[in-house]
Structure formats: structure tokens, C-alpha cells
Amino acid sequence: MIRMPSDSFRGMLPPLTDEQRRLEGELRADVRHLGGTIGERNLSRYQQLVAAAEYIRTALAGQGYEVRRHSYQVSGRTCENLDAELRGTDKPEEIVLIGAHYDSVQGSPGANDNATGVAAMLALARAFAKRQTSRTVRFAAFTNEEPPFFQSRHMGSRIYARRSREQGEQIVLMLSLETIGYYSDESGSQSYPLPFRLFFPSTGNFIAFVGNMENASWVRQLLTAFRRHTQFPSEGGALWEWIPGVAWSDHWSFWKEGYPAVMVTDTAPNRYPHYHTSADTPDKVDCSRMARVVSGLRQVIADVANAAM
């Protein structure tokens, strides 16, 4: 449950590579647009929610993807999940799904939660646009993750996952990118519910891979691959779903349909002081460290998509 393979990176971070610097710029532009120019986006700010969906659609289409809209009605409003995929070459029926929700909670511009997850998803889609993979890699943007729809029948990813199951889709792994842009080197900047503060670091400078007990093997595999490819602090846990935070994103929807799913997160309210507030603005996001994380995730996803793990 707690013990994970290999050790987390420690020490000074190496200089950014040229590729990571380009990635940093891409991430910053997307976070600023979603969390700054558009800002709060939900059914209470419906036009902004629509604008965010259109921004994502345009970004994916600009990389040559065919973008699919999956619409449904909530309170007389049309809400959309979007997806696009790179078709696998020899195992196209096996799908690696990279997802993030694009709505924000009421009263917040949602820069870290979750413009960062969407920006990472878009960056990964750009990275894979001209590649070939054994398995299909699908990129998805979900609506209505935040309250009052969280873990309800109107949650976008809940509708999406149920549809995937009904259509018999073989999702071999769903990776949920959730609030991944805030890091601190201050001692005591990281908190946890008891008893986990006894086992995990008290400094919030790491990225976390989180799953339930049923997905322990995936957490271990993904964390091992990330540590092999990336010089960046990382932690992992396969925990009970009832522990606060473990099921708090779109991966929960896929668990409900029996699909393997893991969340990648900076641990959100366990670290981020501006979580679900009006102060969750783009200036709080560390795009430099985020670029290192996304660069590592690209290698991890390539391993999974090419059936190397």
C-alpha cells in the first residue's frame, strides 16, 4: 500500500533542456488562457465553459486530430466532453486514455485546478501527434467535474466512462491529470490525513501517482517508469478509496466502470493554499517544474502505449 519501488529523486534539479523550455512556454500559454483570459468556467459561467471547450477543440484540431464532441444536457444547457486519438498500429483496440477536466469550481478561475491538467493533456497530445504507437492513445477533456456535479450522474467523466463500457471499449489505462502545477520547497508545506504524514515527505515539491488498492500494480509501474525517465521528486500510493483525496477526480468515474485508472496530482488541498478559491490564478503555477513533470509523463505514456509495461 505504501511501499513503492526505487527511490524518489533528491537534490538540486538539473537545468531545463531546450525541449523542456519549449514545453514550459506551451504550458504557460495554455494555463494563462484558460485560468486567466477565460477564467471561471462552469454552468454559472456558461459562456466561459463553452469558450474553454472551443479552445481545447481548436488546439487539438490544430495538431491534425479529429476532435469528437460528446454532448449531454444539464439544467437545459448543453455540456460537452471532447476527445481525440492517435490510432494504434498493431493493438488499436487497446486504449490508453489521458484525461483532464476543464471546468472550474464556482468562484475560482481554476488555474491550477484544473487548467494545469488540461494544459498538460494538450502538451502530451502535441507530443504524440506525429508519432506511432502500438496501442491507441486517446486524449480527453471532461466537463462538470467540480461540485455540484462531482461524483454525480452529471459528472462529465462519469457519463464518458459509462458510455465507454456500454460500447465495449478496451481502456487498458486511464490517467487523470488533476491539479499538477504547485510546488514548494518549504518544510511543512505538505500535509496528509493521518496516518500518512508518518510515511510521506513533509515538503510539497513532488508529483504524486495515486490509485486505489485494485490499481496498486499500475501505480508501481507508472512510478517506476517516471523515476527511470525523470529527475524530479515523485511519490506514489495505492490506498483505500474512502481516504479523503484518493477518489477526488475523473479517475473515480473509470473505477466505477471497472477500468484501471491512476491520478497524477500535486495533491491539491493537501498542499495548495489557494485550492477552490478566487486566488487560484496563473501566477501561482510553477510552469518550469510542471514542464519537467509533463516531459516525464510523455516517456511513461510512450512505454504504456508501446506495451513496454
C-alpha positions as a printed Julia matrix, in Angstrom:
309×3 Matrix{Float64}:
   0.0    0.0     0.0
   2.73   2.47    0.97
   5.98   0.83   -0.13
   6.92   1.78   -3.69
   9.78   0.59   -5.91
  13.02   2.57   -6.28
  13.66   5.95   -4.66
  12.44   9.44   -5.38
  14.86  11.92   -6.94
  16.57  14.13   -4.38
  18.84  17.12   -4.64
  19.01  20.1    -6.97
  17.02  19.84  -10.16
  19.13  19.77  -13.34
  18.82  22.66  -15.81
  15.85  22.5   -18.15
  16.61  21.01  -21.54
  15.76  23.01  -24.67
  12.72  20.77  -25.18
  11.54  21.38  -21.61
  11.93  25.14  -22.06
   9.7   25.0   -25.15
   7.25  22.88  -23.17
   7.3   25.39  -20.32
   6.22  28.12  -22.75
   3.39  25.99  -24.14
   2.1   25.16  -20.68
   2.25  28.77  -19.52
   0.3   29.96  -22.57
  -2.47  27.41  -22.06
  -2.72  27.98  -18.3
  -2.86  31.76  -18.78
  -5.59  31.47  -21.38
  -7.78  29.01  -19.5
  -7.14  30.33  -15.99
  -6.7   33.99  -16.89
  -8.31  35.1   -20.15
 -11.3   32.76  -19.79
 -11.23  32.37  -16.01
 -14.09  30.81  -14.06
 -15.86  28.24  -16.27
 -18.87  26.23  -15.19
 -22.65  26.26  -15.66
 -22.83  29.51  -13.67
 -20.35  30.96  -16.17
 -21.68  29.05  -19.14
 -20.18  31.15  -21.93
 -16.75  30.73  -20.38
 -17.32  26.96  -20.16
 -18.18  26.94  -23.87
 -15.14  29.09  -24.64
 -12.87  26.66  -22.8
 -14.29  23.71  -24.76
 -13.75  25.56  -28.03
 -10.18  26.46  -27.05
  -9.4   22.8   -26.39
 -11.11  21.68  -29.62
  -9.14  24.21  -31.67
  -5.85  23.25  -30.03
  -6.34  19.54  -30.75
  -7.61  20.12  -34.28
  -4.6   22.32  -34.95
  -2.38  19.29  -34.42
  -4.27  17.31  -37.04
  -6.57  15.38  -34.7
 -10.19  14.64  -35.49
 -11.95  16.0   -32.42
 -15.17  14.35  -31.29
 -17.78  16.14  -29.21
 -19.88  14.12  -26.75
 -22.79  16.31  -25.71
 -25.38  15.93  -22.98
 -27.92  18.16  -21.27
 -27.75  19.53  -17.73
 -30.35  22.01  -16.48
 -31.27  22.93  -20.04
 -27.66  23.58  -21.02
 -25.55  21.6   -23.48
 -22.37  20.29  -21.89
 -19.54  18.64  -23.79
 -16.8   16.11  -23.27
 -14.23  16.16  -26.06
 -11.72  13.59  -27.25
  -9.19  12.92  -29.97
  -6.95   9.96  -30.55
  -3.81   8.62  -32.16
  -4.82   5.25  -33.54
  -2.57   2.37  -32.56
  -0.68   0.49  -35.24
  -0.99  -3.14  -34.14
  -3.17  -3.03  -30.99
  -5.63  -0.28  -31.9
  -8.44  -1.77  -29.81
  -6.38  -1.23  -26.63
  -6.75   2.36  -25.45
  -4.51   4.45  -23.19
  -6.69   7.38  -22.13
  -5.19  10.67  -20.91
  -7.87  12.88  -19.38
  -8.39  16.15  -17.52
 -11.44  18.2   -16.56
 -11.68  21.71  -17.95
 -14.35  23.23  -15.71
 -13.55  25.19  -12.57
 -15.37  25.39   -9.25
 -17.74  28.31   -8.76
 -15.93  31.45   -7.64
 -12.5   30.35   -8.89
 -10.6   30.93  -12.16
  -9.17  27.44  -11.76
  -5.6   28.0   -12.95
  -4.1   25.09  -11.03
  -7.44  23.27  -10.7
  -7.52  22.36  -13.46
  -6.09  24.48  -16.26
  -2.79  22.76  -15.44
  -4.22  19.32  -16.13
  -5.74  20.48  -19.41
  -2.52  22.22  -20.45
  -0.59  19.02  -19.74
  -3.09  16.96  -21.72
  -2.78  19.34  -24.69
   1.03  19.3   -24.48
   1.02  15.49  -24.49
  -1.35  15.48  -27.46
   1.07  17.73  -29.34
   3.97  15.45  -28.47
   2.2   12.35  -29.8
   0.58  13.93  -32.86
   3.28  12.8   -35.29
   4.26   9.56  -33.56
   3.28   5.93  -33.97
   2.28   3.78  -31.03
   1.26   0.15  -30.7
  -1.83   0.97  -28.65
  -4.29   3.78  -29.3
  -3.58   6.92  -27.26
  -6.68   8.99  -26.61
  -6.8   12.5   -25.17
  -9.99  13.6   -23.41
 -11.31  16.79  -21.81
 -14.17  16.35  -19.35
 -16.73  18.85  -18.15
 -18.58  19.15  -14.83
 -16.04  17.53  -12.54
 -16.48  20.15   -9.85
 -19.36  20.48   -7.36
 -22.35  20.37   -7.58
 -21.76  17.62  -10.15
 -18.8   15.87   -8.51
 -19.39  12.09   -8.32
 -22.92  12.54   -9.63
 -24.67  11.27  -12.76
 -23.98  14.62  -14.45
 -20.2   14.47  -13.94
 -18.69  14.54  -17.43
 -16.21  11.73  -16.93
 -18.92   9.57  -15.3
 -21.01   9.85  -18.44
 -17.95   9.26  -20.62
 -16.77   6.16  -18.73
 -20.26   4.63  -18.72
 -20.51   5.2   -22.47
 -17.12   3.54  -22.98
 -18.25   0.49  -21.04
 -21.53   0.28  -22.94
 -19.62   0.39  -26.23
 -17.21  -2.31  -25.07
 -14.1   -0.13  -25.3
 -10.88  -1.72  -24.03
  -9.35   1.04  -21.94
  -6.18  -0.55  -20.58
  -5.32   2.53  -18.51
  -6.9    5.88  -17.74
  -4.52   8.59  -16.49
  -6.23  11.53  -14.77
  -4.23  14.78  -14.77
  -5.51  16.72  -11.77
  -4.09  19.95  -10.31
  -0.4   19.44  -11.14
   1.18  22.91  -11.08
   2.02  23.93   -7.49
   5.28  23.04   -5.71
   7.05  24.29   -2.59
  10.47  23.62   -1.09
   9.41  24.82    2.37
   9.42  22.27    5.16
   5.87  21.62    6.34
   4.31  22.7     3.06
   2.8   19.25    2.53
   0.03  17.76    4.67
  -1.88  14.47    4.67
  -4.7   12.82    6.55
  -3.5   10.57    9.36
  -1.62   8.25    9.4
   0.06   9.04    6.06
   2.04  12.0     7.35
   4.19   9.38    9.08
   5.26   7.86    5.74
   5.36  10.61    3.13
   7.52  13.78    2.85
   6.5   17.0     4.59
   7.86  19.15    1.75
   5.47  19.67   -1.18
   7.99  19.55   -4.02
   6.91  16.24   -5.6
   4.36  14.88   -8.07
   2.16  12.04   -6.83
   0.73   8.94   -8.52
  -2.42   7.87   -6.68
  -4.61   4.82   -7.11
  -6.91   2.53   -5.18
  -5.92  -0.89   -3.9
  -7.11  -2.6    -7.09
  -4.72  -0.48   -9.16
  -1.63  -0.92   -6.96
   0.32  -2.64   -9.73
  -0.33   0.25  -12.11
   0.76   2.82   -9.52
   4.02   0.92   -9.02
   4.64   0.51  -12.75
   3.95   4.15  -13.58
   6.02   5.46  -10.69
   8.92   3.18  -11.58
   8.85   4.36  -15.19
   8.61   8.03  -14.17
  11.6    7.7   -11.86
  13.57   5.92  -14.56
  12.95   8.67  -17.11
  12.76  11.8   -14.96
  14.92  13.66  -12.45
  12.08  15.04  -10.36
  10.74  14.15   -6.89
   7.85  11.69   -7.04
   5.72   9.68   -4.65
   3.06   7.03   -5.06
   0.32   5.4    -3.07
  -2.28   2.69   -3.63
  -4.82   3.47   -0.94
  -8.4    2.91    0.16
 -10.93   4.96   -1.8
 -12.56   6.35    1.36
  -9.41   8.26    2.31
 -10.01  11.97    1.5
  -8.49  12.9    -1.85
  -7.85   9.41   -3.22
 -11.0    9.38   -5.39
 -11.3   13.13   -5.94
 -11.06  13.37   -9.72
 -12.08  11.79  -13.0
 -10.24   8.52  -12.42
 -13.04   7.66   -9.95
 -15.51   7.52  -12.84
 -13.43   4.87  -14.58
 -13.05   2.86  -11.38
 -16.84   2.74  -11.22
 -16.89   1.07  -14.64
 -14.11  -1.39  -13.79
 -11.37   0.3   -15.79
  -7.78   0.69  -14.48
  -7.13   4.33  -13.6
  -4.49   6.38  -11.77
  -4.44  10.05  -10.81
  -1.37  12.26  -11.29
  -1.54  15.26   -8.93
   0.33  17.78   -6.79
  -2.13  16.6    -4.06
  -4.35  19.7    -4.41
  -5.82  20.68   -0.97
  -3.1   18.79    0.86
  -0.62  21.35   -0.46
  -2.16  24.17   -2.43
  -3.25  27.09   -0.21
  -5.43  28.6    -2.96
  -7.43  25.45   -3.71
 -11.01  26.27   -4.77
 -10.58  30.0    -4.11
 -10.59  33.16   -6.19
  -6.8   33.27   -5.73
  -6.21  30.18   -7.91
  -4.67  32.31  -10.65
  -1.98  31.61  -13.29
   0.76  33.37  -11.34
   0.59  30.61   -8.69
   1.51  27.9   -11.22
   5.13  26.77  -11.5
   5.35  26.03  -15.22
   9.06  25.21  -15.01
   8.54  22.28  -12.64
   5.37  21.36  -14.43
   7.35  21.06  -17.68
   9.64  18.52  -16.02
   6.62  16.5   -14.89
   4.96  16.55  -18.31
   8.23  15.65  -20.0
   8.48  12.61  -17.75
   4.85  11.67  -18.31
   5.41  11.7   -22.05
   8.02   8.95  -21.64
   5.79   6.99  -19.26
   2.84   7.13  -21.67
   5.07   6.04  -24.53
   6.07   2.98  -22.51
   2.44   2.08  -21.85
   1.3    2.83  -25.39
   4.02   0.63  -26.85
   3.19  -2.23  -24.47
   6.56  -1.97  -22.76
   4.88  -2.27  -19.38
